[in-house]
């Protein structure tokens, strides 16, 4: 699949070698308190099942050799036309456990909102979401043989169901997952059947979560904030029909980015093409973009590859991006 990479404020390099050693299993992963470190982002895989399991395993092996501080999977662990069964979920869980370093995950629409499709098994989406939460978020730790302790929004009694919204810090940078999904974020326009209750409840939780993430980042004087979500909120082809599903969240992102005043990186999947851009207009001058907000969209589906991000506090942009390419994938 053709890759699109627009360099706007970040640098991009092609990974040319894959080397490194494995970590000792079962131990907390040593996180750098300061200085330069790397993490890996991936998503929308394994997509075509069972054919993509082998390709996904090759990519996991390449990531293990890179020894990133952690990796994040931004959702869609299968296609929207694959059955939404515990067997499928369980197979991907097994794959997640083969990461040597910590792996954090946020759900995609294919795991639950699209499960009402005939080919997906005609499940009730909210019932499938409950299953995903039970299977993938049994405690407050990451996946991987080395564990990363996470802070979950579920610790707040008002949002006890939202075990999938997690945050952590590394190298004085704040990281957080936010449960936003494709398929218009599960929002139904002109809803006459009351189907949007789940959307409004999760919207309230996500807005409160963004408030908490940025408030803590400001209080702790973090160098930057990195957010991970499945949904592509910035595709021009989606903006018109997805306005109600993402408009308030995009507004909140702009408001927090302006107030924070330091680099903010949003990593998403959903559209399967590698994109690096600055899609957020400046509220004070709509013809300009917010220079301290950058969006990275990871490849996926037929393109079983990942992206390696370096965090370097000595650089004004803070983040730089490399493709992590496995030949043949």
C-alpha positions as a printed Julia matrix, in Angstrom:
329×3 Matrix{Float64}:
   0.0     0.0    0.0
   1.33    3.42  -0.89
   2.53    5.4    2.12
   1.89    9.1    2.56
   4.28   10.94   4.88
   4.04   14.7    5.26
   6.89   16.13   7.32
   5.55   19.01   9.35
   7.63   19.74  12.44
   8.9    16.19  12.91
  11.79   14.42  11.18
  11.41   11.04   9.48
  14.02    8.34   8.89
  13.78    4.86   7.46
  14.74    2.05   9.8
  17.48    0.1    8.06
  18.43   -2.49  10.67
  16.74   -4.52  13.36
  18.97   -5.58  16.23
  18.92   -5.93  20.0
  18.57   -8.24  22.96
  15.53   -9.54  24.83
  14.43   -8.44  28.27
  14.13  -10.72  31.27
  10.51  -11.95  31.38
   8.27  -11.18  34.31
  10.1    -8.09  35.53
   8.94   -4.47  35.42
  10.43   -2.76  32.4
  13.1    -0.16  33.33
  11.77    3.22  32.19
  14.22    6.07  31.56
  13.63    8.91  34.05
  15.13   11.45  31.64
  16.92   11.58  28.31
  16.2    10.07  24.91
  14.01    6.98  24.51
  11.88    5.29  21.86
   8.43    3.73  21.62
   6.6     1.9   18.82
   3.07    2.51  17.52
   1.04    0.06  15.44
  -2.58   -0.77  14.69
  -5.24   -2.23  12.38
  -3.64   -5.67  12.59
  -3.8    -8.64  12.37
  -6.59   -7.81   9.91
  -7.27  -10.61   7.43
  -7.49  -13.77   9.53
  -5.95  -16.27   9.78
  -3.6   -15.23   6.94
  -2.16  -12.23   8.8
  -1.13  -14.03  11.99
   2.24  -15.0   10.52
   2.92  -11.47   9.29
   1.92  -10.03  12.66
   4.27  -12.42  14.43
   7.14  -11.31  12.16
   6.43   -7.7   13.05
   6.33   -8.51  16.76
   9.71  -10.21  16.4
  11.12   -7.1   14.72
   9.75   -4.87  17.48
  11.24   -7.15  20.14
  14.64   -6.79  18.47
  14.32   -3.0   18.56
  13.77   -3.09  22.35
  11.57    0.02  22.57
  10.65    1.36  25.99
   7.08    0.28  25.2
   4.68   -0.21  22.26
   1.07    0.85  21.76
  -1.53   -0.91  19.58
  -4.2     1.62  18.56
  -6.99   -0.87  17.9
  -8.68   -2.95  15.22
  -7.26   -6.38  16.04
  -9.3    -7.85  13.15
 -11.32   -6.65  10.18
 -14.89   -5.47  10.54
 -16.04   -8.55   8.6
 -14.33  -11.09  10.88
 -16.37  -12.83  13.55
 -16.37  -11.08  16.93
 -15.8   -14.24  18.94
 -13.88  -14.84  22.15
 -11.77  -17.3   20.14
 -10.59  -14.51  17.83
 -10.01  -12.14  20.74
  -8.14  -14.87  22.62
  -5.8   -15.55  19.71
  -4.78  -11.88  19.57
  -4.35  -11.83  23.35
  -1.88  -14.69  22.93
   0.0   -12.65  20.3
   0.05   -9.61  22.61
   1.74  -11.67  25.31
   4.69  -12.4   23.02
   5.9    -8.79  23.13
   9.11   -8.75  25.15
   8.62   -5.14  26.21
   5.39   -3.57  27.51
   2.44   -3.28  25.11
  -0.51   -0.96  25.75
  -3.76   -1.36  23.79
  -6.82    0.79  23.09
  -9.9    -0.75  21.38
 -10.99   -0.12  17.8
 -14.42   -0.13  16.2
 -13.9    -3.57  14.64
 -13.75   -5.1   18.12
 -17.23   -3.92  19.11
 -19.16   -1.2   17.22
 -19.02   -3.13  13.93
 -19.88   -6.48  15.49
 -23.55   -6.07  14.52
 -22.6    -6.75  10.89
 -23.77  -10.08   9.48
 -20.24  -11.29   8.67
 -19.1   -10.27  12.15
 -21.78  -12.43  13.79
 -24.62   -9.95  14.41
 -23.59   -9.36  18.01
 -24.86   -6.56  20.19
 -22.0    -3.99  20.13
 -22.26   -3.02  23.79
 -22.24   -6.67  24.84
 -19.04   -7.15  22.79
 -17.52   -4.04  24.38
 -18.13   -5.57  27.79
 -16.33   -8.73  26.63
 -13.38   -6.7   25.29
 -13.09   -4.85  28.58
 -13.16   -8.09  30.57
 -10.61   -9.92  28.41
  -8.15   -7.14  27.57
  -8.23   -5.06  30.75
  -8.26   -7.48  33.7
  -5.84   -5.35  35.77
  -3.88   -2.11  35.65
  -0.85   -3.45  33.81
   0.24   -3.52  30.19
   0.61   -6.63  28.08
   4.07   -7.95  27.28
   6.55  -10.11  29.18
   7.79   -6.96  30.89
   5.0    -4.99  32.54
   4.21   -1.3   32.6
   2.01   -0.1   35.47
  -0.88    2.04  34.2
  -3.24    4.54  35.82
  -6.8     3.85  34.7
  -9.75    6.23  34.56
 -11.76    3.45  36.22
 -10.22    4.51  39.55
 -12.64    7.44  39.41
 -16.01    6.07  40.67
 -17.83    8.31  38.2
 -16.13    6.46  35.3
 -15.63    3.0   36.76
 -16.49    1.24  33.47
 -13.71    2.91  31.46
 -10.87    0.51  32.21
  -9.54    1.05  28.68
  -8.6     4.71  29.28
  -5.1     4.55  30.74
  -2.17    6.88  31.29
   1.47    6.69  32.31
   4.6     8.83  32.13
   8.07    8.14  30.8
  11.03   10.49  30.53
   8.91   13.41  31.8
   6.43   12.93  28.94
   2.75   12.13  29.57
   1.12    9.28  27.63
  -2.56    8.31  27.53
  -5.04    6.18  25.6
  -8.46    7.65  24.8
 -11.31    5.4   23.65
 -12.38    7.03  20.36
 -13.32    4.74  17.49
 -14.14    4.86  13.8
 -17.69    4.33  12.55
 -18.42    7.89  13.7
 -17.41    7.06  17.28
 -20.6     4.95  17.62
 -22.76    8.06  17.15
 -25.97    7.63  15.15
 -27.19   10.85  13.44
 -30.91   11.58  13.78
 -31.18    8.83  16.36
 -34.83    7.92  16.88
 -34.23    4.74  18.9
 -32.08    6.07  21.7
 -28.96    4.32  20.43
 -26.62    7.14  21.37
 -26.63    6.58  25.14
 -23.32    4.71  24.97
 -21.8     7.49  22.87
 -22.85   10.26  25.25
 -21.64    8.36  28.31
 -18.25    7.63  26.73
 -18.03   11.19  25.4
 -18.42   12.5   28.94
 -15.75   10.09  30.17
 -13.32   10.97  27.36
 -13.68   14.71  27.89
 -13.1    14.3   31.62
 -10.11   12.06  30.85
  -8.53   14.66  28.57
  -9.05   17.25  31.31
  -7.27   14.99  33.81
  -4.4    14.05  31.47
  -3.57   17.65  30.56
  -4.08   18.96  34.1
  -1.59   16.41  35.42
   0.84   17.12  32.56
   0.74   20.83  33.35
   1.08   20.28  37.1
   4.05   17.94  36.62
   5.62   20.27  34.03
   5.78   17.49  31.43
   7.78   18.15  28.29
   4.99   16.86  26.06
   1.78   14.83  25.83
   1.18   11.79  23.6
  -2.38   10.53  23.03
  -3.35    7.22  21.4
  -6.75    6.55  19.85
  -8.15    4.36  17.1
 -10.29    6.89  15.23
  -9.06    8.98  12.31
 -10.79   12.25  13.16
  -9.11   14.33  10.49
  -9.75   12.64   7.14
 -11.44   15.18   4.82
 -13.62   12.38   3.44
 -14.95   11.68   6.95
 -15.3    15.15   8.41
 -18.76   15.94   7.05
 -20.5    12.74   8.05
 -18.52   12.27  11.28
 -18.96   15.81  12.58
 -21.2    14.91  15.52
 -19.06   11.96  16.52
 -15.81   13.92  16.88
 -16.53   17.68  16.84
 -16.54   18.18  20.61
 -13.44   16.03  21.12
 -11.51   17.9   18.41
 -12.49   21.18  20.05
 -11.24   19.89  23.4
  -7.95   18.8   21.83
  -7.45   22.29  20.41
  -8.28   23.97  23.71
  -5.92   21.74  25.71
  -3.12   22.03  23.16
  -3.24   25.83  23.29
  -3.31   25.9   27.1
  -0.52   23.32  27.45
   1.77   25.21  25.09
   4.24   22.36  24.58
   4.37   19.53  21.99
   1.3    17.3   21.71
   1.39   14.17  19.55
  -1.8    12.28  18.66
  -1.33    8.73  17.31
  -4.27    7.06  15.55
  -5.08    4.2   13.18
  -8.36    3.58  11.35
  -7.45    4.71   7.8
  -4.5     2.32   7.27
  -2.07    4.78   5.66
   1.01    6.33   7.21
   0.42   10.07   7.61
   2.27   12.71   9.6
   0.58   16.1    9.59
  -0.71   19.11  11.51
  -4.49   18.95  11.04
  -5.69   21.06  13.96
  -6.65   24.68  13.15
  -5.57   27.41  15.53
  -8.76   28.63  17.29
  -7.32   32.15  17.4
  -6.52   32.16  13.67
  -8.37   29.41  11.73
  -6.24   29.86   8.62
  -3.23   28.72  10.64
  -2.58   25.36  12.26
  -1.56   24.71  15.85
   2.16   24.24  15.44
   2.58   22.31  18.7
  -0.02   19.66  17.71
   1.05   16.81  15.39
  -0.95   13.78  14.27
   0.7    10.48  13.36
  -1.48    7.9   11.63
   0.03    4.43  11.58
  -0.17    1.98   8.64
  -2.25   -1.18   8.88
  -4.58   -3.69   7.21
  -2.59   -4.95   4.18
   0.47   -3.0    5.36
   1.63   -4.94   8.45
   4.28   -2.45   9.56
   4.88   -0.18  12.53
   6.3     3.23  13.39
   9.14    3.97  15.79
   9.01    7.31  17.63
  12.05    8.81  19.34
  11.58   11.25  22.21
  14.57   13.57  22.49
  14.26   16.4   25.06
  17.18   18.23  23.44
  15.12   18.8   20.26
  12.48   21.57  20.1
  10.02   19.3   18.25
  10.61   16.62  20.96
   9.41   13.77  18.7
  10.9    12.23  15.57
   9.43    9.39  13.53
  10.85    6.35  11.72
   9.1     3.65   9.72
   9.79    0.21  11.14
   9.58   -1.91   7.99
   9.58   -5.7    7.9
  10.42   -6.83   4.33
   7.6    -8.85   2.83
   4.94   -7.53   5.19
